[in-house]
Amino acid sequence: MAGDNMRFTIWRMSTLSGTDDVVGGAVITGSIVYDQVQGRMQAQPSQQLLLQQGLETERTFTARVIPGTLTIYERDEVEVVEPFDHPYHGLRFRVIGSRYSDFNPRDPRNYILLDLVRDVRAHANQ
């Protein structure tokens, strides 16, 4: 679709059954469910008051991916894999919501809108 200038890898996050880390917490792992998914992503503005106070901010993004027949759940992660010179290349974003378009599933214009977050701590290295 015109304007889709990025490719993503979609990861499905899950916990390893019956295994805990050394302090008893669950071990989170992931596996790739979709690779080379075409789409685009745009950052949403941060809340200026929280930035001025130096508090932890939650950066939100909106992504549109095609085709709209993919199954993407909350807690899945979206990794930017192309273009290689993109500022977010190699970074992962957690899905907090998804909305399917009103196009027919067989329509090539069908897409999914994803609400994404990336936690960023003020004045700290990531």
Number of C-alpha atoms within 10 A of each C-alpha: 13 6 7 13 12 21 22 24 19 24 23 17 18 14 12 12 9 7 12 13 9 8 6 8 9 15 14 13 11 14 12 13 14 15 13 14 19 17 21 18 21 11 12 13 9 12 11 9 9 13 13 9 9 11 13 14 16 15 17 19 18 18 18 22 24 18 18 23 14 14 9 21 16 15 16 22 25 26 19 24 20 18 14 12 8 11 9 15 16 15 12 20 22 23 23 15 16 18 13 16 14 11 12 12 14 10 10 12 15 18 23 21 19 23 20 27 21 15 13 14 15 15 9 7 6 7
